[in-house]
Amino acid sequence: MATLYQFPYRTVAEVSLSSLIKNLVTLRTLSKKEVIPIVKADAYGHGMISVSKALVSRGSCHTLAVATLEEAIELRKKIPYAISIIVLSGYWPHQAEAFVKYRLIPVIHSLNHLKSLQLRKTLPDIHLKVDTGMHRLGILPEELPEAIQLLTKMNIKLSGLATHFAESDKSTSSFTDEQLRLFEEVYRDLQDRKLLHTDAKIHLANSSAILRGKLGSSLSVRPGLSLFGISPNPNLKGSEQLIPILTWKARVVGSKPLKRGDTVGYGRTYRAKRGEKISIVSIGYADGYPRALSNKGSVLLNGKKVAIRGRVSMDLIAVDSTGLDVRDGSSVVLIGSDRRLDISASEVAQWAGTIPYEILCGISSRVPRIYLD
């Protein structure tokens, strides 16, 4: 049993870089395509810089993708200029100089942004995003003739072409097939007009599309969640090959007995039905542990799954430790394995009424990330 002296943090997220690389290899094998890892949102809470360095040095990745210019600049300062960095949310015209300076690639997703390039003497490489049905970012099919005119007028050849699937995580989805069909039409049209570089990156498949084999004319794939060992839909073939790379731990800071009728925490929302013991654990919603788990989540303690008692507060939770030999400093697993039991990010998300993306991205900066192997 880990004790206070062996476990120096009040809470910690351990990230296995060897498992990250195994997932990368799995996704390469399944897709048979170049993998463009998505490392936005601090690599889905796993730590953008350390994860990216491992993907480049140990995984031989040549292109990474983030959401924002700020993320891209932070990453560029730690990653060689030979590595391409795609900024998925595009750019504002006033940011153009930064894209050139840091050799960043914006994904252009509107006619207005495309028009703004006419005012620039020096242009970054650009990718074009086509909206095939997500109705979020992207040039709509009816806007393509004008986009083609602008590209032709500016003598721009695209370095990449992309779209995004709306429901590829469903085991069967005719809508995904329709999006693929639309994308293929656009791709062929741009090819025929010679508006794509010969080595342009054609990317549309996210994690679930990779697992479903919905790749179309993709030359590259864009996995996010699956890189970190979690499938958007565990029923998709290949999901069983993914290895979760993050273990989230906290520790017991004290234990006390409860008599029948005693209440626990803010609002006194849990009342003991018998004599019990609770242990107080050093985790709370300020660390990103969801308040929605109040009275319904569980953790692993001494190899047992034990229930949360009362509300999740800012820095602490209480758990049922009745019958367990618990010491101050004992390790508590919030996400991960303890002996033969496991709690996944997906399970925590289900208890909290959300998705694993939100759980992982929500792990706050108060939680140190420790990188293993």
C-alpha positions as CSV (number, residue, x, y, z in Angstrom):
1,M,0.0,0.0,0.0
2,A,1.4,3.4,-1.1
3,T,1.9,5.7,1.9
4,L,2.4,9.4,2.3
5,Y,6.2,9.0,2.2
6,Q,6.2,7.1,-1.1
7,F,3.6,9.4,-2.8
8,P,4.7,13.0,-2.3
9,Y,1.8,14.8,-4.1
10,R,-1.7,15.5,-2.8
11,T,-2.8,14.5,-6.3
12,V,-1.0,13.6,-9.5
13,A,-1.7,12.5,-13.1
14,E,0.8,9.8,-14.3
15,V,1.2,9.7,-18.1
16,S,2.7,6.6,-19.8
17,L,4.6,7.8,-22.8
18,S,5.4,4.2,-23.9
19,S,1.6,3.5,-24.0
20,L,1.1,6.7,-26.0
21,I,3.6,5.5,-28.7
22,K,1.9,2.0,-28.7
23,N,-1.5,3.8,-29.5
24,L,0.2,5.8,-32.2
25,V,1.5,2.6,-33.8
26,T,-1.9,1.0,-33.5
27,L,-3.6,3.9,-35.3
28,R,-0.9,3.9,-38.0
29,T,-1.5,0.2,-38.5
30,L,-5.3,0.5,-38.6
31,S,-5.3,3.4,-41.0
32,K,-2.2,2.8,-43.1
33,K,-1.9,6.6,-43.3
34,E,0.3,9.4,-41.9
35,V,-0.9,10.3,-38.4
36,I,-1.4,13.9,-37.5
37,P,-1.8,13.9,-33.7
38,I,-4.2,16.4,-32.2
39,V,-2.5,17.9,-29.2
40,K,-4.9,20.8,-28.5
41,A,-6.3,21.5,-25.1
42,D,-3.0,20.6,-23.5
43,A,-3.1,17.3,-25.3
44,Y,-6.5,16.6,-23.9
45,G,-5.2,17.2,-20.4
46,H,-2.1,15.0,-20.7
47,G,0.4,17.8,-21.2
48,M,1.0,19.2,-24.7
49,I,4.7,19.8,-24.6
50,S,5.8,16.4,-23.1
51,V,3.3,14.5,-25.3
52,S,4.4,16.3,-28.4
53,K,8.1,15.8,-27.8
54,A,7.5,12.1,-27.4
55,L,5.4,11.9,-30.6
56,V,8.1,13.6,-32.5
57,S,11.2,12.0,-31.1
58,R,9.8,8.5,-30.4
59,G,6.9,8.3,-32.7
60,S,8.5,10.0,-35.8
61,C,5.5,12.3,-36.3
62,H,6.2,15.2,-38.7
63,T,3.0,17.2,-38.2
64,L,1.0,18.1,-35.1
65,A,-2.3,20.0,-34.8
66,V,-3.6,22.4,-32.2
67,A,-6.7,24.6,-31.9
68,T,-5.4,28.1,-31.4
69,L,-2.5,30.4,-32.3
70,E,-1.5,30.7,-28.7
71,E,-1.2,26.9,-28.4
72,A,0.8,26.8,-31.6
73,I,3.3,29.4,-30.5
74,E,3.8,27.7,-27.2
75,L,4.4,24.4,-29.0
76,R,6.7,26.0,-31.7
77,K,9.0,27.3,-29.0
78,K,9.7,23.7,-27.9
79,I,9.4,21.8,-31.2
80,P,11.8,22.1,-34.1
81,Y,10.8,24.3,-37.1
82,A,11.1,21.2,-39.3
83,I,7.9,19.9,-37.7
84,S,4.7,21.3,-39.2
85,I,2.0,22.7,-36.8
86,I,-1.5,23.0,-38.1
87,V,-3.9,25.5,-36.3
88,L,-7.4,24.0,-36.7
89,S,-9.4,27.1,-35.8
90,G,-7.7,29.2,-38.5
91,Y,-6.6,32.7,-37.9
92,W,-7.7,36.3,-37.7
93,P,-6.2,38.7,-40.3
94,H,-4.2,40.6,-37.6
95,Q,-2.5,37.3,-36.7
96,A,-1.0,36.6,-40.2
97,E,2.5,37.8,-39.3
98,A,2.7,35.4,-36.4
99,F,1.7,32.5,-38.6
100,V,4.6,33.4,-41.0
101,K,7.1,34.1,-38.2
102,Y,6.5,30.8,-36.4
103,R,5.9,28.7,-39.6
104,L,2.3,27.8,-38.6
105,I,-0.3,26.5,-41.0
106,P,-3.8,28.0,-40.6
107,V,-6.9,26.0,-41.6
108,I,-9.0,28.6,-43.5
109,H,-12.7,28.0,-42.8
110,S,-14.5,31.1,-44.2
111,L,-14.6,33.3,-47.3
112,N,-13.8,36.4,-45.2
113,H,-10.6,34.9,-44.0
114,L,-9.7,33.7,-47.5
115,K,-10.4,37.2,-48.8
116,S,-8.1,38.8,-46.2
117,L,-5.2,36.9,-47.6
118,Q,-5.3,39.3,-50.6
119,L,-3.9,42.0,-48.4
120,R,-0.8,40.0,-47.5
121,K,2.5,40.2,-49.3
122,T,3.8,37.1,-47.5
123,L,1.5,34.2,-47.0
124,P,1.7,31.2,-44.7
125,D,1.0,27.7,-46.2
126,I,-2.8,27.2,-45.8
127,H,-5.2,24.3,-45.5
128,L,-8.8,24.8,-46.6
129,K,-11.7,23.3,-44.5
130,V,-14.9,22.3,-46.2
131,D,-18.2,22.1,-44.3
132,T,-19.7,18.8,-45.4
133,G,-22.5,18.8,-42.8
134,M,-21.0,19.6,-39.4
135,H,-22.2,23.2,-39.8
136,R,-19.5,24.6,-37.5
137,L,-16.4,25.7,-39.3
138,G,-15.7,25.4,-43.0
139,I,-16.5,26.7,-46.5
140,L,-20.0,25.6,-47.5
141,P,-20.4,23.7,-50.8
142,E,-22.3,26.6,-52.3
143,E,-19.4,28.9,-51.4
144,L,-16.8,26.8,-53.2
145,P,-17.1,28.6,-56.6
146,E,-16.2,31.9,-55.0
147,A,-13.4,30.2,-52.9
148,I,-12.0,28.7,-56.1
149,Q,-12.0,32.1,-57.8
150,L,-10.1,33.7,-54.9
151,L,-7.5,30.9,-54.8
152,T,-7.0,31.2,-58.6
153,K,-6.8,35.0,-58.5
154,M,-4.2,34.9,-55.7
155,N,-2.3,32.0,-57.4
156,I,-2.5,30.0,-54.2
157,K,-2.1,26.3,-54.1
158,L,-3.4,24.6,-51.0
159,S,-1.1,22.7,-48.7
160,G,-4.0,20.8,-47.3
161,L,-7.7,20.0,-47.5
162,A,-9.9,19.0,-44.6
163,T,-13.4,18.4,-43.3
164,H,-14.8,17.1,-40.0
165,F,-17.3,14.3,-39.3
166,A,-20.4,15.0,-37.3
167,E,-21.3,11.5,-36.1
168,S,-18.6,9.1,-37.1
169,D,-18.6,7.6,-33.6
170,K,-21.9,5.9,-34.4
171,S,-21.4,2.3,-35.5
172,T,-23.6,2.9,-38.5
173,S,-24.0,6.3,-40.0
174,S,-25.3,7.1,-43.5
175,F,-24.6,10.7,-42.7
176,T,-20.8,10.0,-42.5
177,D,-21.0,8.4,-45.9
178,E,-22.8,11.5,-47.3
179,Q,-20.1,13.7,-45.8
180,L,-17.4,11.5,-47.4
181,R,-19.2,11.7,-50.8
182,L,-19.3,15.5,-50.6
183,F,-15.7,15.8,-49.6
184,E,-14.6,13.5,-52.5
185,E,-16.4,15.7,-55.0
186,V,-14.6,18.8,-53.7
187,Y,-11.2,17.0,-53.6
188,R,-11.5,15.9,-57.2
189,D,-12.6,19.4,-58.3
190,L,-9.6,21.1,-56.6
191,Q,-7.3,18.4,-58.0
192,D,-8.6,18.9,-61.5
193,R,-8.1,22.7,-61.2
194,K,-4.5,22.1,-59.9
195,L,-5.2,24.1,-56.7
196,L,-3.6,21.5,-54.5
197,H,0.1,21.0,-53.9
198,T,1.3,17.6,-55.1
199,D,2.1,16.8,-51.4
200,A,-1.0,18.4,-49.9
201,K,-2.2,16.8,-46.7
202,I,-5.8,15.5,-47.2
203,H,-7.2,14.9,-43.7
204,L,-10.7,14.1,-42.5
205,A,-10.7,11.0,-40.4
206,N,-10.9,11.5,-36.6
207,S,-10.5,8.8,-34.0
208,S,-13.9,7.1,-34.6
209,A,-13.6,7.4,-38.4
210,I,-10.2,5.6,-38.2
211,L,-11.7,2.8,-36.1
212,R,-14.6,2.5,-38.6
213,G,-12.4,2.6,-41.6
214,K,-14.1,5.7,-43.0
215,L,-11.0,7.2,-44.6
216,G,-12.0,8.1,-48.2
217,S,-9.2,9.8,-50.0
218,S,-7.4,10.7,-46.8
219,L,-3.6,10.8,-47.1
220,S,-3.4,11.6,-43.3
221,V,-5.6,11.0,-40.3
222,R,-6.3,13.2,-37.3
223,P,-6.7,11.2,-34.1
224,G,-7.2,12.9,-30.7
225,L,-8.9,10.9,-28.0
226,S,-7.7,7.5,-29.3
227,L,-4.1,8.5,-29.0
228,F,-4.6,8.7,-25.3
229,G,-6.1,5.2,-25.2
230,I,-9.8,6.0,-25.2
231,S,-12.3,5.1,-27.9
232,P,-15.1,7.5,-28.6
233,N,-17.2,4.3,-29.0
234,P,-15.8,1.2,-27.3
235,N,-18.0,-1.0,-29.6
236,L,-15.9,0.0,-32.6
237,K,-13.5,-2.6,-33.9
238,G,-9.9,-1.8,-32.8
239,S,-11.0,-0.1,-29.6
240,E,-9.8,-3.0,-27.6
241,Q,-6.2,-2.4,-28.8
242,L,-6.0,1.1,-27.3
243,I,-4.2,1.6,-23.9
244,P,-5.3,4.4,-21.6
245,I,-2.2,6.4,-20.8
246,L,-3.3,8.4,-17.8
247,T,-3.6,7.3,-14.2
248,W,-5.1,10.0,-11.8
249,K,-4.3,9.6,-8.1
250,A,-5.0,11.4,-4.9
251,R,-4.4,10.3,-1.3
252,V,-6.1,9.9,2.0
253,V,-5.5,12.8,4.4
254,G,-7.6,11.4,7.3
255,S,-10.3,8.9,8.3
256,K,-13.1,9.0,10.9
257,P,-16.0,6.9,12.1
258,L,-19.7,7.8,11.5
259,K,-22.6,6.8,13.7
260,R,-26.0,6.1,12.3
261,G,-27.6,9.4,11.4
262,D,-24.3,11.4,11.0
263,T,-24.1,13.5,7.9
264,V,-21.2,14.3,5.6
265,G,-20.1,17.5,3.9
266,Y,-21.8,20.6,2.6
267,G,-25.5,20.5,2.6
268,R,-25.4,17.3,4.7
269,T,-26.5,15.4,1.6
270,Y,-25.3,12.0,2.8
271,R,-26.6,10.5,6.1
272,A,-25.1,7.3,7.5
273,K,-27.6,4.4,7.7
274,R,-25.4,2.5,10.1
275,G,-22.0,2.7,11.8
276,E,-19.5,3.5,9.0
277,K,-16.0,4.8,8.4
278,I,-15.2,7.5,5.9
279,S,-11.8,8.6,4.5
280,I,-11.1,12.1,3.3
281,V,-9.3,12.3,0.0
282,S,-7.2,15.2,-1.4
283,I,-9.1,15.9,-4.5
284,G,-11.9,18.4,-5.4
285,Y,-13.5,20.3,-8.2
286,A,-10.7,22.9,-8.2
287,D,-8.5,20.0,-9.4
288,G,-11.1,19.2,-12.1
289,Y,-12.8,16.4,-10.3
290,P,-16.4,16.8,-11.3
291,R,-18.9,18.1,-8.6
292,A,-21.5,16.0,-10.5
293,L,-19.9,12.9,-8.8
294,S,-21.3,14.0,-5.5
295,N,-22.9,10.9,-3.9
296,K,-22.7,8.8,-7.0
297,G,-19.0,8.4,-8.1
298,S,-16.5,5.8,-6.9
299,V,-12.8,5.6,-6.5
300,L,-10.3,2.7,-5.9
301,L,-8.9,2.3,-2.4
302,N,-6.9,-0.7,-1.3
303,G,-7.9,-2.5,-4.4
304,K,-11.6,-2.0,-3.7
305,K,-14.2,0.2,-5.5
306,V,-15.6,2.5,-2.8
307,A,-18.4,5.1,-3.1
308,I,-18.2,8.9,-2.7
309,R,-20.1,10.1,0.3
310,G,-21.6,13.6,0.2
311,R,-20.7,16.4,-2.0
312,V,-17.5,16.9,-3.9
313,S,-16.0,20.1,-2.5
314,M,-13.3,22.4,-3.8
315,D,-10.4,20.5,-2.4
316,L,-11.7,17.3,-0.8
317,I,-14.1,14.4,-1.1
318,A,-15.2,11.8,1.4
319,V,-15.3,8.1,0.5
320,D,-16.7,5.0,2.3
321,S,-13.7,3.1,3.7
322,T,-15.7,0.9,6.1
323,G,-13.8,-2.3,6.8
324,L,-10.6,-1.2,5.1
325,D,-7.2,-0.8,6.6
326,V,-6.6,2.8,5.5
327,R,-3.7,5.0,6.6
328,D,-3.0,8.6,6.2
329,G,-1.2,8.9,2.8
330,S,-2.9,5.8,1.3
331,S,-3.1,6.1,-2.5
332,V,-6.5,6.6,-4.1
333,V,-7.0,5.9,-7.8
334,L,-9.5,8.2,-9.4
335,I,-8.9,7.1,-13.0
336,G,-6.8,4.0,-13.7
337,S,-6.2,0.6,-12.2
338,D,-5.6,-0.8,-8.7
339,R,-4.9,-4.5,-8.6
340,R,-7.6,-6.1,-10.6
341,L,-10.1,-3.2,-10.7
342,D,-10.2,-0.3,-13.1
343,I,-12.0,3.0,-13.4
344,S,-11.8,4.5,-16.8
345,A,-12.3,8.2,-17.9
346,S,-15.3,7.0,-19.8
347,E,-16.8,5.5,-16.6
348,V,-16.2,8.7,-14.7
349,A,-17.8,10.7,-17.5
350,Q,-20.8,8.4,-17.5
351,W,-21.3,9.0,-13.7
352,A,-21.0,12.7,-14.3
353,G,-23.3,12.8,-17.2
354,T,-20.7,14.0,-19.7
355,I,-18.0,12.7,-22.1
356,P,-14.4,11.5,-21.4
357,Y,-13.0,14.5,-23.4
358,E,-14.4,16.9,-20.8
359,I,-13.1,14.8,-17.9
360,L,-9.6,14.7,-19.2
361,C,-9.5,18.3,-20.5
362,G,-10.9,19.4,-17.1
363,I,-7.9,18.1,-15.0
364,S,-6.6,21.4,-13.7
365,S,-3.1,22.9,-13.5
366,R,-3.1,22.1,-9.8
367,V,-2.6,18.5,-10.7
368,P,1.1,17.8,-11.6
369,R,1.7,15.6,-14.7
370,I,4.4,13.0,-14.1
371,Y,5.7,11.3,-17.2
372,L,6.7,7.6,-17.1
373,D,8.9,5.5,-19.4
